[in-house]
Amino acid sequence: MRALTPLVMRFGAMEDMVLLIPALKALQQRYGRPCELVTSGSWSRPLMERVPACGPVHLLTSRRAPYLVNRSQWRLVDTLRQRPTGPVYLFESDEKSLSLLGRGGVKPEWICSLRDLAPLPGEHVATHALRFAHQTPTALIGRPEFSVTRTVAPDARPVLREADRSDCAAWLAHRHITGAQLVLFQIGHRKAAGRRDNVDSWPEKNWGEVIAGVRQLLPSSCVLICGTPAERRLAENIMDEVPGRRDGILIATNDLPLPRLLALQERAHSQIGLHTGPAYSAAAMGCPEVVMSTRAPRTGPDCEPLPTTAPMRVIYPDLGQPGAGLDAITPSTLITAWHEVVTGFWQQR
């Protein structure tokens, strides 16, 4: 069978790209070669380099900028003109993506567009993407060698390199963290940065109470307050709100490039945090976790993280209160949920 290289276009946040991984794996199974990916965000490359189903990654600095002033779009169009003909899966609904494909000489009969496949009621976005990966471009209809093969649905787990694990171990040793059970706290949310009135933020005092509760229930733990360098001040404010002793609590916001974060999540005891990218990577890496979210699903868990080998629980504010923010969730609720999740999981190990 002649293999084809599928081209995938998806411009999304970290959580979107993690949920895309099962579809990339399905497309590789179907066509016999890793996918080429067109996306944005410098963090996308280190994530997708750890997905064997993903091959070359083409980054756009902006897909919304006018074509005439954006060099990354020029480079993409040149690449499209030179690559062999093959199936294209467009996980976007905007006309700009189609325009770039057209400029690159991609004919419509080779393109499948997600906007032509409506989601089912309550369907998870990853399941929707997998169904989309089973669509066939018009140019390949009737070609049995590219028909859909019903294999086991792939999961969203990236594949770490040994260098990733070695780097993580060396960093932990440098921070004098050896033998402790790691509990990760993901305290930041890009939509809530610097906005205390945002529904996706949670009071520092609440975070401090939960950290103290975790340390009380799991005295052998080491708490790592994770995030980005921009969230350093928030992490320091949370540390100031932790009642009692603060040994065994470290701020790691300046030390977590994506490969190291994935390696930490692979080996961590558990994670507690907000509904943002690292919640999705933790679920993919098999880290038991509890997630707070204001994005309550209307008909089902349509965009929750996808657990692989460990449980996950999402906590929402009272759905009977329209517009309720995370501050409607109490620290005791979060501590109880975390304790139930991790106790059930680790007792079975």
C-alpha positions in Angstrom: 0.0 0.0 0.0 1.4 3.4 -0.9 1.5 5.6 2.2 0.4 9.2 2.2 1.3 12.0 4.5 -1.8 13.7 6.0 -1.6 17.4 6.6 -3.4 18.7 9.7 -4.2 22.4 10.4 -5.1 23.3 14.0 -4.6 26.6 15.7 -5.4 26.1 19.4 -4.5 26.5 23.0 -2.5 23.9 24.8 -5.6 22.0 25.8 -6.8 21.9 22.2 -3.6 20.5 21.0 -3.5 17.8 23.7 -7.0 16.7 22.6 -5.9 16.6 19.0 -3.3 13.9 19.7 -5.8 10.9 19.4 -6.8 12.2 16.0 -3.2 12.5 14.9 -2.6 8.9 16.0 -5.7 7.7 14.1 -4.6 9.5 10.9 -1.1 7.9 11.1 -2.7 4.5 11.5 -4.9 5.1 8.5 -2.4 6.6 6.1 0.8 4.9 7.2 2.9 8.1 7.9 3.1 10.7 10.7 1.1 13.8 10.1 2.4 17.2 9.1 1.0 19.8 11.4 0.3 23.5 10.8 -0.3 25.3 14.0 0.8 28.3 16.1 2.4 28.9 19.5 6.1 28.2 20.2 5.1 25.7 22.9 3.4 23.5 20.2 6.7 22.1 18.9 8.1 20.6 22.1 4.7 19.1 22.8 4.3 17.6 19.3 7.9 16.4 19.1 6.8 13.9 21.8 3.9 12.6 19.7 5.3 10.0 17.2 2.2 10.4 15.1 3.2 13.9 14.4 6.0 14.7 11.9 7.1 18.2 10.8 5.5 21.1 12.5 5.0 24.4 10.6 4.4 27.4 12.9 2.5 30.5 11.9 3.2 33.6 14.0 -0.3 34.8 13.1 -3.0 33.3 10.8 -5.2 36.4 11.1 -2.6 38.9 9.9 -2.9 40.0 6.3 -1.0 37.6 4.0 1.1 40.3 2.4 2.8 41.3 5.7 3.3 37.9 7.4 6.4 35.9 6.5 5.3 32.7 8.3 2.3 32.5 6.0 4.6 33.0 2.9 6.8 30.1 4.1 3.8 27.9 4.7 2.4 28.5 1.2 5.9 27.7 -0.3 5.9 24.5 1.7 2.4 23.6 0.5 3.4 24.1 -3.1 6.4 21.8 -2.8 4.9 18.9 -0.7 3.4 15.8 -2.5 -0.3 15.7 -2.9 -2.1 14.1 0.1 -5.1 14.3 2.4 -5.6 17.6 4.3 -7.6 17.7 7.5 -8.7 21.2 8.5 -9.6 21.4 12.2 -10.7 25.1 11.7 -13.8 26.8 10.4 -12.3 30.1 9.3 -11.9 31.1 5.7 -8.3 32.2 6.2 -7.1 28.6 6.6 -8.8 27.6 3.4 -7.3 30.7 1.7 -3.8 29.6 2.7 -4.4 26.1 1.4 -5.7 27.6 -1.9 -2.6 29.8 -2.2 -0.5 26.7 -1.7 -2.1 24.9 -4.6 -4.1 22.4 -2.5 -7.2 21.3 -4.5 -10.6 21.2 -2.7 -11.0 17.5 -3.4 -8.1 16.7 -1.0 -9.5 18.8 1.9 -11.7 17.6 4.7 -13.1 20.5 6.8 -14.3 20.0 10.4 -17.1 22.6 9.7 -18.7 20.0 7.5 -19.0 17.4 10.3 -21.3 18.7 13.1 -20.7 17.4 16.6 -23.2 15.1 18.1 -25.1 16.2 21.3 -22.8 16.0 24.2 -19.9 14.6 22.1 -16.5 15.1 23.5 -14.3 17.3 21.2 -11.7 14.5 21.0 -14.3 12.0 20.0 -15.6 14.5 17.4 -12.0 14.9 16.1 -11.6 11.1 15.9 -14.8 10.9 13.8 -13.4 13.6 11.6 -10.2 11.6 11.1 -12.4 8.9 9.6 -13.7 11.2 6.9 -12.4 10.7 3.4 -11.3 13.4 1.0 -13.2 13.3 -2.3 -10.0 12.4 -4.1 -9.6 9.2 -2.1 -13.2 7.9 -2.2 -13.2 4.4 -3.7 -9.6 3.8 -2.8 -9.8 0.7 -0.5 -6.2 1.0 0.7 -7.2 4.3 2.5 -10.5 3.1 4.0 -11.0 3.5 7.7 -9.6 0.7 9.8 -11.4 0.1 13.1 -8.5 -0.1 15.6 -8.5 0.7 19.3 -9.2 4.4 19.8 -5.8 6.0 20.6 -5.4 8.1 23.7 -3.9 11.6 24.2 -0.6 10.5 25.9 2.6 12.0 24.5 5.8 9.8 24.6 8.6 11.2 26.8 12.2 10.8 25.9 14.7 9.4 28.4 16.4 12.8 28.2 13.2 14.4 29.5 13.1 12.1 32.5 16.8 12.6 33.2 16.4 16.3 33.1 13.4 16.2 35.5 15.3 13.9 37.9 18.3 16.3 37.8 16.1 19.3 38.5 14.5 17.6 41.4 17.9 16.7 42.8 19.1 20.2 42.4 16.0 21.4 44.4 16.8 18.8 47.0 13.5 16.9 46.3 14.2 13.2 46.6 11.8 10.5 47.6 8.9 12.8 48.3 5.4 12.3 46.8 5.0 15.3 44.4 1.7 17.1 44.5 1.5 19.7 41.7 -0.6 22.9 42.0 -1.5 24.6 38.8 -2.7 28.0 40.1 -2.8 30.2 37.0 -5.2 30.7 34.2 -4.4 32.8 31.1 -7.9 34.3 31.1 -7.6 35.3 34.8 -4.1 36.8 34.8 -4.1 39.9 36.8 -7.9 40.0 37.3 -9.2 39.2 40.7 -12.8 39.7 39.6 -12.5 37.1 36.9 -14.7 34.0 37.3 -11.7 31.8 36.5 -9.6 33.1 39.3 -9.5 31.7 42.9 -8.5 33.6 46.0 -4.9 33.1 47.2 -6.2 32.4 50.7 -8.2 29.4 49.4 -5.1 28.0 47.6 -3.1 28.4 50.8 -5.7 26.4 52.8 -5.8 23.6 50.2 -2.0 23.4 50.2 -2.0 23.2 54.0 -4.8 20.5 53.9 -2.8 18.4 51.4 0.3 18.6 53.5 -1.7 17.5 56.6 -3.3 14.6 54.8 -0.1 13.6 53.1 2.8 14.6 55.3 5.4 12.9 53.1 4.4 15.1 50.1 6.3 18.0 48.5 4.0 20.6 47.0 5.2 22.3 43.8 3.4 25.5 42.9 3.6 25.4 39.1 2.8 27.9 36.4 4.6 30.3 34.1 7.2 33.0 35.1 4.4 35.6 34.7 2.6 33.8 37.6 5.5 34.1 40.0 4.0 36.9 42.0 0.7 35.0 42.3 2.6 31.9 43.6 4.4 34.1 46.2 1.1 35.5 47.4 -0.3 32.0 47.7 2.8 30.9 49.7 2.2 33.8 52.0 -1.4 32.6 52.6 -0.4 29.0 53.6 -1.2 28.7 57.3 1.4 27.1 59.6 4.7 25.6 58.4 5.8 26.1 54.8 8.5 23.5 54.6 7.9 21.0 51.8 6.4 23.7 49.5 8.3 25.1 46.6 7.6 27.6 43.9 8.5 26.3 40.4 7.0 28.9 38.1 10.4 29.8 36.6 11.6 26.3 36.1 9.1 24.4 34.0 9.6 24.2 30.3 7.0 21.9 28.8 9.1 18.7 28.6 10.0 19.0 32.3 6.3 19.7 33.2 5.3 16.5 31.3 7.9 14.5 33.1 6.8 15.8 36.5 3.2 15.0 35.7 4.2 11.5 34.7 5.9 10.8 38.1 3.7 13.0 40.4 1.4 11.7 43.1 -1.3 14.0 41.9 -2.3 17.5 40.7 -4.8 20.1 41.7 -5.5 23.1 39.5 -7.6 25.1 37.1 -9.2 24.1 33.8 -6.3 25.1 31.6 -3.6 23.4 29.4 -1.6 21.7 32.2 -4.8 20.0 33.4 -5.1 18.3 30.0 -1.5 17.3 29.9 -1.7 15.8 33.5 -4.7 13.7 32.5 -2.8 12.5 29.4 0.3 11.7 31.4 -1.6 9.5 33.9 -1.5 11.9 36.8 -4.5 11.7 39.2 -6.0 15.2 39.5 -8.8 17.4 40.5 -9.7 20.3 38.3 -11.8 23.4 39.0 -13.8 24.8 36.1 -16.4 27.3 35.3 -17.0 25.8 31.8 -19.8 23.6 32.8 -20.9 21.2 30.0 -24.4 21.7 28.8 -25.2 18.2 27.7 -22.1 16.2 28.6 -18.3 16.3 29.2 -17.7 17.8 25.8 -14.4 19.5 26.6 -13.0 18.0 29.8 -9.5 16.6 29.9 -9.1 13.0 28.8 -7.7 10.7 31.5 -5.5 7.8 30.3 -4.4 5.6 33.3 -5.5 7.7 36.3 -8.7 9.2 37.5 -9.7 12.8 37.2 -12.5 14.8 38.7 -13.8 18.2 37.5 -15.5 20.4 40.1 -17.9 23.1 38.9 -19.5 26.0 40.9 -23.2 25.5 41.7 -24.8 25.3 38.3 -28.0 26.7 39.8 -26.2 30.1 40.1 -25.9 31.7 36.7 -22.4 33.3 36.3 -21.0 31.7 39.4 -17.3 31.9 39.6 -14.6 29.6 41.1 -14.9 31.5 44.4 -18.1 29.6 44.9 -16.0 26.5 45.4 -14.7 26.1 48.9 -11.3 24.8 49.9 -12.9 22.0 51.9 -14.7 20.8 48.8 -11.5 20.7 46.8 -9.6 18.9 49.6 -12.3 16.3 50.0 -12.5 15.7 46.3 -8.7 15.4 46.0 -8.5 13.0 48.9 -11.2 10.7 47.5 -9.5 10.6 44.0 -6.0 9.9 45.2 -7.0 7.5 47.9 -9.0 5.3 45.6 -6.3 5.4 43.0 -3.2 4.7 45.1 -4.9 2.0 47.2 -5.3 0.0 44.0 -1.7 0.4 42.9 
